[in-house]
Amino acid sequence: MAQVYRLLDVARGVAAIRAGATAGTLVSRTRDAPQVAEAALDYGFSQRAVIAVAARSGDIAELITGRIAACTRVGAQDLDAATVRAVVHQAVRELRAAPPEPPDAPPADPGLAELRRVVADLAVSAHAMGELFLEVAPAYLCDTTAADVLGPLCDEIGNLDTGLATRRYALTGDRRALHGIVL
């Protein structure tokens, strides 16, 4: 069942990226020119990257649309597929690096606000560490195999449970992977 939800997140993320990228460009949504449309809609993102922006689909579509509109205002009337691709990659990279927006109403208790800030900073650090662990033990490895690969590294820098939890968090973007281990 988790795979189904992951695929739905991927579909939502891809739809948001496509909506932002095709807004205001000359790329045909009806695929009149198959080579241009295909090139503009195939961005080569990993499933992880698409899932990371899926939760913020409105933000990514708005960011891409705004950047493409700015490019066309500057003078590039006909944006080629390479330009659109570069704009989309930059927007996805920036959105993934930026922390999510804070809640609208900050808590009245300043201690609680500070605690939320510390937890958010810890989650950002855990995600960065998980990304590094994914370079050593790629996403296609199950936890058991990843534990074998990460074991010697984690023995040197920390414990294996923390390493696997941060790896799972980087894979899914779900903070629940960190509960009881990091948070």
Secondary structure, 3 states (H helix, E strand, C coil): CHHHHHHHHHHHHHHHHHHHHHCCCCCCCCCCCHHHHHHHHCCCCCHHHHHHHHCCHHHHHHHHHHHHHHHHHHCCCCCCHHHHHHHHHHHHHHHHHCCCCCCCCCCCCHHHHHHHHHHHHHHHHHHHHHHHHHHHCCCCCCHHHHHHHHHHHHHHHCCHHHHHHHHHHHHHCCHHHHCCCCC
